[in-house]
Amino acid sequence: AEFPRFNLLSNEAMLLLFSYEGRPKEAISYICHSFTGLKDLQLEFRNGGENQVLVSMLASMGEKVNLIKEVPCDGHIVDWAKDLEASIAPSVQAEFAALLASGSTSLELLHALPLQLGVLCINTEVTHTVEEALQQHSKGNEDAWEDVDANMTSQNEALLLPLRGLSVIPG
C-alpha cells in the first residue's frame, strides 16, 4: 500500500475515501480513522477559497493541537495524508515544549491540561529531577537522594489528591 495507515480502513471505506479526491472535508472522517486517537481535522481556505489546508487536529480526548506546518489538501489524498502524518509528531512536540517552557507547576499543568498531557509533563519533570539528583550524587552530595525523595513524596500527594475523586486512584 502507498500509505500503510489506509490498511486500517475497510475496502468500502477506501473506495469512498478515494472518491472524495479534491473534497477534503468529506475525506476527513476516513483520514481520522487511520490515526489512533484523532477525532477531527480543521480545514481553512486560502487564496480566496482556491486552496484548502489542514491547520489543526482534535484528539479524541479533546486536545486541540495546531499543526506547525499547514497541510495543503490539493492533490492526491495519499500525498496529503503522508504530509499530515509527517506534521503530527513535530506539532505535538512543539505544543509539549511550550507547556514545559510556560513555567507552570505540575499541579497547575495537571488541572489545566487534558490528563494525558498533564501526566506527560509530570513524568518529564520527575525525570529531570532524578537526573539532577544523579549528577549531584556523582559530585559527592550524599543527601541528593533524600532531598529528591522528600520533595517527590510531598509533590505526589498534592498531585494525587485531585485524581482520587476520579476513581482511578484509591483513596
Number of C-alpha atoms within 10 A of each C-alpha: 6 9 12 9 16 20 12 13 15 10 11 8 15 16 11 14 21 15 13 15 16 16 16 22 14 14 19 20 15 18 24 18 17 18 14 10 13 19 19 19 23 15 19 14 13 11 7 7 8 8 13 21 19 22 19 21 22 17 16 12 12 13 16 19 18 20 22 17 17 17 22 21 24 16 12 12 21 16 16 19 21 15 16 23 14 13 17 17 13 14 18 17 12 15 18 17 12 11 16 17 9 10 10 12 12 23 16 12 21 21 13 12 14 14 15 12 18 20 16 15 21 20 13 14 15 15 12 12 14 17 12 15 21 14 12 15 14 11 10 9 12 12 11 18 16 11 11 15 13 10 12 15 11 10 13 13 10 13 18 14 12 13 16 12 11 9 8 8 11 9 9
